[in-house]
């Protein structure tokens, strides 16, 4: 799948900072290179973040809700247990980040890639997910519920005990991902692409058991 990547961002053209909060002007952060910013329990609401690189940024247990992120690259960031509820992400990249326990419920993702990201226990309930790539990610115990999904792809991702409720997986290729213990209904998994070994992980939907 061809994800539209963030517009080419040259670090030399960005203003460098180590304090994200100080750069909020007129409800906007634009054209910044944010490096090694460490915050905890911060609240940032209803601002626009554009054309920005976040490198080694750590925001733990924060609330970054109702914000919009456009053409933003996140490299080696740690946002564990932070809420991104009702945010929008357009042409964004997450590379080698930690999003464990993050809340993305009600958010919109369009042309977003997650590469080698720890997303265990992430909540994506009621999110709109279109043209999104999950590439070699950890998604154990993740929640997909009442999602609007279009053109998403999982590549070698770990979906162990992930939960899919009212989220159609038709035509989505799960064949090289781990789906052990996945919680899903027959209606939602119908039409998904799996391999012959994964089929045994879904036998519980039929109420049958394999005899050894």
C-alpha positions in Angstrom: 0.0 0.0 0.0 1.3 3.4 -0.9 1.1 5.7 2.1 1.4 9.4 1.4 4.4 10.4 3.6 4.9 13.7 5.4 6.1 16.4 3.2 9.9 16.5 3.0 11.1 18.2 6.2 14.6 19.5 6.3 16.0 19.8 9.8 18.1 22.8 8.7 14.8 24.7 7.9 13.3 24.0 11.3 13.6 25.9 14.6 15.2 23.7 17.2 13.8 23.5 20.7 13.8 21.2 23.7 10.6 22.6 25.2 7.4 21.9 23.3 5.2 23.9 25.6 7.1 27.1 25.1 6.6 27.0 21.3 2.8 27.1 21.3 1.8 30.3 19.6 -1.7 31.2 18.5 -2.8 27.6 19.2 -0.2 26.3 16.7 3.2 24.7 16.6 4.8 24.7 13.1 8.2 24.2 11.6 10.0 22.9 14.7 12.6 20.2 15.5 11.8 19.1 19.0 14.6 17.1 20.5 14.9 15.3 23.9 11.9 17.0 25.4 10.8 15.2 28.6 7.4 16.0 30.1 5.0 14.2 32.5 1.4 14.7 33.2 1.1 17.7 30.9 -2.2 18.8 29.2 -2.2 20.2 25.6 -5.7 20.8 24.0 -7.0 21.9 20.7 -3.8 23.0 19.0 -2.4 22.4 15.5 1.0 20.8 15.1 2.4 21.0 11.5 5.6 20.3 9.6 7.4 19.2 12.7 9.9 16.5 13.7 9.8 15.1 17.3 13.0 13.2 18.1 13.5 11.4 21.4 10.6 13.2 22.9 9.1 11.7 26.1 5.6 12.6 27.3 4.3 10.2 29.9 0.7 10.1 31.3 -0.2 13.3 29.5 -3.4 14.5 27.8 -2.8 15.7 24.2 -6.5 15.7 23.2 -8.4 17.3 20.4 -5.1 18.3 18.6 -4.3 18.0 14.9 -1.0 16.6 13.7 -0.2 17.3 10.0 3.2 16.3 8.4 4.7 15.3 11.7 7.5 12.7 12.1 7.9 11.0 15.5 11.3 9.3 15.9 12.2 7.2 19.0 9.5 8.9 21.1 7.8 7.6 24.2 4.2 8.6 24.9 3.3 5.8 27.2 -0.2 6.1 28.8 -0.8 9.4 27.1 -4.3 10.3 25.7 -4.6 11.4 22.1 -8.4 11.2 22.3 -10.3 12.9 19.4 -7.0 14.0 17.6 -6.4 13.9 13.9 -3.2 12.6 12.3 -2.6 13.4 8.6 0.6 12.3 6.8 2.4 11.3 10.0 5.1 8.7 10.7 5.8 6.9 14.0 9.2 5.2 13.8 10.5 3.1 16.7 8.2 4.7 19.2 6.5 3.5 22.4 2.8 4.1 22.6 2.0 1.5 25.3 -1.4 2.1 26.9 -2.2 5.2 24.8 -5.8 6.2 24.1 -6.5 7.2 20.5 -10.3 6.7 20.8 -12.3 8.9 18.5 -9.3 10.0 16.5 -8.8 10.2 12.8 -5.8 8.7 11.0 -5.2 9.3 7.4 -2.0 8.3 5.6 -0.2 7.3 8.8 2.5 4.7 9.3 3.6 2.9 12.4 7.0 1.2 12.1 8.5 -1.0 14.8 6.2 0.7 17.4 5.3 -0.8 20.8 1.5 -0.2 20.8 0.5 -2.9 23.4 -2.7 -2.1 25.2 -3.5 0.8 22.8 -7.1 1.9 22.6 -8.4 2.7 19.1 -12.1 2.5 19.8 -14.3 4.6 17.4 -11.3 5.8 15.5 -11.4 6.5 11.7 -8.5 4.6 10.2 -7.8 5.1 6.5 -4.6 4.4 4.6 -2.7 3.3 7.7 0.2 0.9 7.8 1.1 -1.2 10.8 4.6 -2.5 10.1 6.3 -4.9 12.5 4.4 -3.4 15.5 3.5 -4.8 18.9 -0.3 -4.6 19.2 -0.9 -7.1 22.0 -4.2 -6.5 23.9 -5.0 -3.6 21.6 -8.7 -2.5 21.2 -10.3 -1.9 17.8 -13.9 -1.1 18.4 -16.6 0.5 16.2 -13.9 1.5 13.7 -14.3 2.9 10.3 -11.5 1.1 8.4 -10.4 1.6 4.8 -7.1 0.5 3.2 -5.2 -0.5 6.2 -2.3 -3.1 6.2 -0.7 -5.2 8.9 2.9 -6.4 8.2 4.5 -8.9 10.6 2.7 -7.3 13.6 1.8 -9.0 16.9 -2.0 -8.9 17.4 -2.0 -11.4 20.3 -5.2 -11.1 22.3 -6.2 -8.0 20.3 -9.9 -7.2 20.4 -12.0 -6.4 17.3 -15.6 -5.4 18.0 -17.9 -4.1 15.2 -14.8 -3.6 13.0 -14.9 -5.3 9.6 -11.6 -7.0 8.6 -12.8 -8.0 5.1 -9.9 -8.1 2.6 -7.3 -7.3 5.3 -4.2 -9.5 5.1 -3.3 -10.9 8.6 -1.4 -13.9 7.2 2.1 -12.8 8.3 1.0 -11.4 11.7 0.4 -13.1 15.0 -3.3 -13.4 15.9 -3.1 -15.9 18.8 -6.0 -15.3 21.2 -7.5 -12.6 19.0 -11.1 -11.7 20.1 -13.3 -11.2 17.1 -16.8 -12.1 15.8 -17.5 -14.3 12.7 -19.1 -11.2 11.1 -16.0 -9.1 11.6 -13.4 -11.7 10.6 -15.4 -12.7 7.5 -13.3 -12.1 4.3 -10.0 -11.5 6.1 -6.9 -13.1 4.7 -5.2 -15.6 7.0 -2.9 -18.6 6.6 -3.7 -22.3 7.3 -2.0 -22.3 10.7 -3.9 -19.2 11.9 -7.2 -21.0 11.1 -6.8 -23.0 14.3 -6.7 -19.7 16.3 -10.2 -19.0 15.0 -11.9 -22.4 15.5 -13.4 -21.1 18.8 -15.8 -19.1 16.6 -17.3 -22.3 15.4 -17.6 -23.8 18.9 -15.4 -26.8 17.9 -12.3 -28.3 19.4 -9.4 -30.1 17.8 -8.8 -33.6 18.9 -5.2 -34.4 19.6 
